[in-house]
Amino acid sequence: MTQTASEPPMKVAIIPVTPLQQNCTLVWCTKTMKGAFIDAGGDLDKLKLAVERSGVTIEKLLVTHGHIDHCGMTGILAKELGVPIEGPQEADRFWIAQLKEDGQRWGIQGEVFEPNRWLNDGETVTIGDLVLDVIHCPGHTPGHVIFYHAPSRFAIVGDVLFQGSIGRTDFPLGNHQDLIDSITQKLWPLGNDVTFVPGHGPNSTFGRERQTNGFVSDYVLG
């Protein structure tokens, strides 16, 4: 399949997975038809079906953070597909180390894995010919990262920010002030017109959240 003049360089499909309805995102480069899953937490049959329907070749798995609904089955899928795992930032190693126990607690299958590459703030990841910026956004978890494709004005933000809400910070090593700082100092500067996929629920834009979000709107933060 070749890219046409009217076709965007990047396409995205959102596949909610696990009983927690976590937004696993299939991102692909329309020029090469190479793709990646971001946060392949579970329901692998559903994910494989999405790949089949899209005609995409998965070349890697990306992870925003170490919570069970976001990466419980990432290690299993990586083995099945023979692809590497990139992310999150290494401060989330302790979360990944307890995926099996967390899986039993939540009734979700979880398997411990070691990423092929831990990610740090300011680095990039590639998907086909696409280049996504890695931005470290601690607060929900200490090693949380988000992925931003500047040409498309599009971000995958995991559980940092939601439509009308923000990530929980009552988990081990969560930090409310760190999360607020991540949102206001790392996300807002990207621009109001940036559309984002959150870890749960519907998409939104940074501008809309700056106007209406009851936790981090410009009005609330003064």
C-alpha positions as MATLAB code, in Angstrom:
seq = 'MTQTASEPPMKVAIIPVTPLQQNCTLVWCTKTMKGAFIDAGGDLDKLKLAVERSGVTIEKLLVTHGHIDHCGMTGILAKELGVPIEGPQEADRFWIAQLKEDGQRWGIQGEVFEPNRWLNDGETVTIGDLVLDVIHCPGHTPGHVIFYHAPSRFAIVGDVLFQGSIGRTDFPLGNHQDLIDSITQKLWPLGNDVTFVPGHGPNSTFGRERQTNGFVSDYVLG';
ca = [
       0.000    0.000    0.000;
       1.430    3.384   -0.936;
       0.720    6.679    0.714;
      -1.499    9.020   -1.290;
      -1.212   12.796   -1.264;
      -4.362   13.127    0.849;
      -3.440   10.430    3.353;
      -1.957   11.491    6.709;
       1.505   10.131    7.572;
       0.129    8.519   10.749;
      -3.051    6.600   11.463;
      -4.390    5.430   14.809;
      -6.911    2.864   16.034;
      -8.009    2.688   19.667;
      -8.810   -0.747   21.086;
     -10.110   -0.770   24.683;
      -8.694   -3.801   26.545;
      -9.004   -5.528   29.944;
     -11.969   -5.154   32.327;
     -10.605   -1.664   33.095;
     -11.254   -0.589   29.458;
      -7.755    0.726   28.933;
      -7.171    2.459   25.587;
      -4.585    0.364   23.777;
      -3.537    2.362   20.707;
      -2.447    0.907   17.391;
      -0.298    3.522   15.638;
       1.047    3.045   12.129;
       3.025    4.759    9.418;
       0.880    4.950    6.275;
       3.963    5.095    4.037;
       5.544    1.838    5.281;
       2.486    0.179    6.912;
       4.682   -0.572    9.912;
       3.023   -0.108   13.279;
       3.279   -0.366   17.045;
       0.889   -1.047   19.873;
       1.089    1.440   22.729;
       0.002   -0.143   26.026;
      -0.937   -3.671   24.942;
      -2.409   -4.564   28.327;
      -4.518   -7.595   27.413;
      -7.203   -9.062   25.145;
      -4.542  -10.167   22.666;
      -7.070  -11.786   20.307;
      -8.746   -8.399   19.909;
      -5.375   -6.760   19.196;
      -4.388   -9.382   16.622;
      -7.731   -8.907   14.868;
      -7.091   -5.164   14.654;
      -3.708   -5.852   13.048;
      -5.274   -8.248   10.554;
      -7.962   -5.731    9.573;
      -5.533   -2.838    9.205;
      -2.921   -4.731    7.189;
      -0.214   -3.335    9.469;
       3.045   -5.119   10.345;
       3.806   -4.673   14.049;
       7.480   -3.801   14.563;
       7.520   -2.986   18.286;
       5.472   -2.498   21.444;
       5.596    0.781   23.364;
       4.642    1.243   27.022;
       3.650    4.459   28.824;
       3.858    3.045   32.352;
       4.002   -0.143   34.385;
       0.400   -0.639   35.528;
      -1.233   -4.016   34.846;
      -4.011   -2.742   32.537;
      -1.417   -0.982   30.373;
       1.249   -3.656   30.058;
       0.177   -6.884   31.766;
       0.339   -8.914   28.539;
       2.917   -6.823   26.666;
       5.670   -9.351   27.372;
       3.510  -12.231   26.127;
       2.583  -10.392   22.906;
       6.210   -9.370   22.286;
       7.265  -13.031   22.466;
       4.447  -14.146   20.172;
       5.243  -11.494   17.562;
       9.024  -11.567   18.024;
       9.234   -7.780   18.472;
      11.027   -5.539   21.006;
       9.472   -3.547   23.841;
      10.377    0.119   24.390;
       9.398    2.028   27.551;
       8.522    3.097   30.092;
      11.160    5.076   32.008;
      13.122    2.848   34.371;
      11.614    4.294   37.567;
       8.598    2.048   36.789;
      10.703   -1.122   36.966;
       9.158   -1.999   40.349;
       5.655   -1.924   38.840;
       6.639   -4.272   36.011;
       8.330   -6.591   38.522;
       4.988   -7.148   40.292;
       2.756   -7.633   37.248;
       2.015  -11.262   38.129;
       0.824  -10.416   41.655;
      -1.124   -7.368   40.421;
      -2.736   -9.560   37.767;
      -4.000  -11.970   40.407;
      -5.307   -9.023   42.431;
      -7.183   -7.489   39.475;
      -8.162  -10.687   37.680;
      -6.058   -9.733   34.648;
      -3.288  -11.895   33.252;
       0.105  -10.335   33.924;
       3.614  -11.424   33.078;
       6.861   -9.739   34.115;
       9.067   -8.548   31.240;
      12.274   -6.609   30.698;
      11.964   -3.879   28.048;
      14.562   -3.961   25.288;
      14.908   -0.235   25.888;
      14.008    1.973   28.829;
      13.045    5.454   27.650;
      14.129    8.853   28.946;
      12.852   12.400   28.543;
      13.907   13.963   25.255;
      14.512   10.694   23.417;
      12.555    9.554   20.359;
      10.979    6.320   19.178;
      10.306    5.361   15.584;
       7.351    3.586   14.000;
       8.131    3.008   10.329;
       9.157    6.457    9.080;
       7.369    8.233   11.948;
       9.382    9.804   14.764;
       7.628   10.309   18.117;
       9.028   12.372   20.974;
       9.312   10.734   24.392;
       8.314   13.033   27.254;
       8.790   11.855   30.865;
       5.679   12.810   32.864;
       5.931   11.458   36.422;
       3.162   11.742   38.994;
       0.733    8.890   38.290;
       3.770    6.618   38.339;
       7.400    7.760   38.625;
       8.438    6.349   35.248;
       5.429    7.395   33.154;
       6.199    8.612   29.626;
       3.987   10.002   26.884;
       4.475    9.795   23.113;
       4.027   12.870   20.908;
       3.955   13.084   17.116;
       4.551   16.778   16.424;
       3.658   16.778   12.685;
       0.217   15.327   13.498;
      -0.281   17.445   16.658;
      -1.147   14.193   18.407;
      -0.167   12.638   21.756;
      -0.732    9.350   23.563;
      -0.662   10.304   27.247;
      -1.537    7.147   29.201;
      -2.911    7.952   32.644;
      -1.419   11.441   32.997;
      -4.494   13.313   31.742;
      -8.081   12.407   30.828;
     -11.041   14.253   29.422;
     -12.214   16.096   32.538;
      -9.825   14.414   34.951;
      -6.222   13.518   35.765;
      -4.390   10.353   36.807;
      -4.608    8.949   40.323;
      -1.639    9.696   42.547;
      -2.478    7.473   45.536;
      -0.455    4.515   44.240;
       3.065    3.750   45.543;
       5.472    6.541   44.476;
       2.629    8.553   42.959;
       2.928   12.302   43.558;
       0.149   14.820   43.008;
       2.384   17.877   42.588;
       4.632   16.007   40.154;
       1.554   15.141   38.072;
       0.307   18.739   38.009;
       3.811   19.887   37.018;
       4.001   17.245   34.277;
       0.702   18.419   32.801;
       1.335   22.157   33.023;
       5.072   22.177   32.222;
       5.353   19.262   29.759;
       1.956   18.932   28.036;
       0.489   22.451   27.876;
       3.552   23.929   26.094;
       2.948   21.505   23.185;
      -0.082   23.612   22.225;
      -3.836   23.894   22.738;
      -4.537   22.278   19.355;
      -2.896   18.959   20.294;
      -5.362   16.052   20.336;
      -4.605   13.321   22.853;
      -5.616    9.739   23.541;
      -5.876    9.158   27.302;
      -5.425    5.796   29.018;
      -9.189    5.525   29.544;
     -12.225    7.260   28.079;
     -12.651    9.626   25.121;
     -10.058   11.740   23.335;
      -9.754   15.456   23.975;
      -7.423   18.372   23.261;
      -5.046   20.167   25.613;
      -6.897   23.410   24.895;
     -10.228   21.946   25.910;
      -8.747   20.612   29.159;
      -7.131   23.971   29.907;
     -10.618   25.496   29.651;
     -12.795   22.847   31.293;
     -10.810   20.328   33.359;
     -11.808   20.559   37.048;
      -8.274   19.627   38.175;
      -5.895   21.447   35.834;
      -7.798   24.149   33.950;
      -6.145   27.567   33.868;
      -9.018   28.849   36.047;
      -8.592   26.147   38.710;
      -4.811   26.553   38.867;
      -5.132   30.325   38.905;
];
